[in-house]
Amino acid sequence: MHPSFRSKTVCQLSCKYCTQPLCKRGMKAILLADTRVELYSTDTVPSGVQLVADDYLTRNCHCRIRDVACLGCGNVIGYHVTQPCDVCMSACNNGHFWMFHDDAIQSSER
């Protein structure tokens, strides 16, 4: 793990729409393929979510992703990187492949 990730604040994440708890190991993140996009991420399989629909390719790289919906309310709140591309794997990353949209998440510091 890159040393800069060790100083990041770890957060508890929940769905902003229904307050369903999602994980206790979340971090604020930026999208590697477009650093203007802020999100939350985790390296553990979150509870209270389900993968929906089929994998698709991102617009900015060759990662394969699948949408993630909250089991509490059904809203799509993020995505899971099911197959990271070579470019993203060679970039500075923290191994987090569960990503949540900033506007769909409530966070609190642990």
matplotlib code that plots the C-alpha trace (Angstrom):
import matplotlib.pyplot as plt

x = [0.0, 1.2, 2.3, -0.1, -3.1, -2.0, -2.9, -6.4, -9.4, -11.4, -15.2, -18.4, -20.6, -24.3, -26.9, -28.0, -31.5, -32.4, -29.4, -28.7, -25.3, -22.8, -19.3, -16.9, -13.8, -14.7, -12.4, -12.9, -11.4, -11.0, -11.6, -8.2, -9.5, -10.9, -9.5, -12.3, -14.8, -14.9, -16.3, -16.1, -14.5, -13.8, -11.6, -14.1, -17.4, -20.0, -23.1, -26.6, -25.8, -26.3, -24.8, -27.3, -27.5, -24.5, -20.9, -20.1, -17.0, -16.2, -15.9, -12.4, -10.5, -10.9, -12.1, -15.2, -17.7, -21.2, -23.7, -24.4, -27.8, -28.8, -30.9, -32.7, -34.2, -33.1, -31.3, -28.1, -25.4, -22.2, -20.4, -18.0, -14.9, -15.2, -12.1, -9.6, -7.7, -3.9, -3.6, -5.6, -3.7, -0.4, -1.5, -1.2, -4.3, -5.4, -6.9, -10.5, -12.8, -16.2, -17.0, -19.8, -21.1, -20.4, -24.0, -25.5, -23.5, -23.5, -20.1, -18.9, -15.3, -14.6]
y = [0.0, 3.5, 5.4, 8.3, 6.0, 5.2, 8.8, 8.8, 9.0, 5.8, 6.3, 4.4, 4.6, 4.5, 5.1, 8.7, 7.8, 5.3, 5.2, 1.5, 0.8, -0.2, -0.6, 0.5, 0.8, 3.5, 6.3, 9.5, 8.9, 10.3, 8.5, 7.5, 8.0, 11.5, 13.2, 15.8, 13.0, 12.5, 9.2, 6.9, 3.5, 0.4, -2.7, -5.0, -6.4, -4.0, -5.2, -4.1, -3.9, -6.0, -6.0, -5.2, -5.7, -6.7, -5.5, -2.6, -0.7, 2.7, 5.8, 6.8, 3.5, -0.2, -1.3, -3.5, -2.3, -3.3, -1.0, -1.5, -0.9, -0.4, -3.3, -0.9, 1.4, 0.0, 3.1, 2.6, 4.1, 3.1, 0.4, -2.5, -2.8, -6.4, -6.3, -3.5, -2.5, -2.6, 1.2, 1.6, -1.3, 0.3, 3.7, 4.6, 2.8, 1.6, -1.8, -0.5, -1.8, -1.0, 2.6, 4.8, 8.0, 11.0, 12.3, 8.9, 8.3, 9.6, 9.2, 9.6, 9.2, 6.1]
z = [0.0, -0.9, 2.3, 1.5, 2.1, 5.7, 6.8, 5.2, 7.6, 7.8, 7.8, 8.4, 5.3, 5.0, 2.3, 2.2, 1.1, 3.8, 6.3, 5.6, 7.1, 4.3, 5.7, 8.5, 6.3, 3.9, 2.6, 0.6, -2.8, -6.3, -9.5, -11.0, -14.6, -13.8, -10.7, -10.7, -9.5, -5.8, -4.3, -1.3, -1.5, 0.5, 0.2, 1.9, 0.5, 1.9, 3.7, 2.6, -1.1, -4.2, -7.6, -10.3, -14.0, -16.1, -16.2, -18.5, -19.5, -18.1, -20.3, -19.2, -19.1, -19.7, -16.3, -16.2, -13.5, -12.3, -10.5, -6.8, -5.3, -1.6, -0.3, 2.0, -0.6, -4.0, -5.2, -7.2, -4.9, -6.6, -8.5, -8.1, -10.2, -11.3, -13.6, -13.2, -16.4, -16.6, -16.6, -13.3, -11.7, -12.5, -11.2, -7.5, -6.1, -2.7, -3.7, -3.1, -5.8, -4.2, -5.1, -3.9, -5.4, -3.1, -3.4, -2.3, 0.9, 4.5, 6.2, 9.7, 11.0, 13.0]

ax = plt.figure().add_subplot(projection="3d")
ax.plot(x, y, z, "-o")
ax.set_aspect("equal")
plt.show()
